[in-house]
Amino acid sequence: MTNETISVDQLSGWLTRFNDLVTEQVSYLTELDSAIGDADHGSNMTRGMSAVVEKIQASPAGTVDELFTGAGMTLVTSVGGASGPLYGTFFLRIGATAGPVGTLDAPGLASALRAGLGGVVARGKAEVGDKTMFDVLAPALDAFDAALAGSSDIPSAARAAYSAAQTGRDATQALLARKGRASYLGERSIGHIDPGAASTSLLFQALAETLGKE
C-alpha cells in the first residue's frame, strides 16, 4: 500500500484485524447486547469473523471483489440474528462496487464503502438516530469523505473515520432504539450503547490500525 492506494492484501489485513478486535472485545459486546438485545452479538460476530479469516487464510483472494464477496457470503450463511445479514450485505456491496481489481485508490475505496452503507440501509431500513450501526457507519464515512476532500491521504482519512465512529458509538447511549430487538424495550433502551454500533466502531478501528502500519 501507498498513501494513495490500498491493496487486496491490506484489505485482507483489515478483515483479519477486525476479527482480532471482536474476539478481544467479545465480553464487552455480549454485555452491551445483554442489556438491550439477545446477548448474542459478541458470539455471533466472533463466529462469523473467525469463519471469514479461516476462508482468507485457506484461499487468499486475488481481487477485491473476490475478498469481499467471500467475506459477505460467509457472514450471511454463518451468523444468526441481524448482524450476519447486515455486515454480510455491507461487504457484498463493497465487493460488487470495487470489482475485479487488485488495488483501490482513495475515490474507489470511498465509493465501495459508501455502497456498503447503502446495502445496510436497504437491508435494515435504518435512519439517523435509530440507535443502530447506521449511527456509526454514516458519520464515519462522512468523515472519511471529508478528509479525502481536504487532500488527506487514505490512512489519515481512516483515522478521521475512526474518530467519528467512536463519537457515533457513544452517541447511541442517549438514543431511543427504533429498530431491532432493542426497540421492544422502548424508553428502557435509553442509557445503553448499541452493540452493533460498538462492533462497527471496531471495524473502523481495524481499518485505521491496518492502514497506519508502515
Summary of the structure (lengths in Angstrom):
residues: 214
radius of gyration: 16.0
end to end distance: 9.1
largest distance: 47.7
contacts: 785
relative contact order: 0.15
helix: 74%
strand: 3%
